[in-house]
Amino acid sequence: MVLGDMDGDGHLDAVTKDQGTAVVRIFYGDGSGKSFVESSAGLPNSEVGDFSMAWHDVGDVDGNGNLDIVIVSGGDAVKNDLQVLVR
């Protein structure tokens, strides 16, 4: 799990990946630190590839002020694959 303000509301959100799959989920925080709402809104596709993700992080890759999601694969079928979900 990685934390970052994915929707620009000033509250931390959680970006997760399903273990052993290529599904990315964002849980939007309400600012209390206790309540998160799951959503895939804003993701181009929650199924980002046919591989097992080994690592993911968030950062402003394209310099537009929005956090992007960076994913590195770890599956046997695809090695050293890097994907960026630009937001």
Sequence and secondary structure as in RCSB ss.txt:
>XXXX:A:sequence
MVLGDMDGDGHLDAVTKDQGTAVVRIFYGDGSGKSFVESSAGLPNSEVGDFSMAWHDVGDVDGNGNLDIVIVSGG
DAVKNDLQVLVR
>XXXX:A:secstr
 EEE SSSSSS EEEEE TTS BEEEEEE SSSS EEEE TT S SB  SS EEEEEEE SSSSSS EEEEEE  
SSS S EEEE  
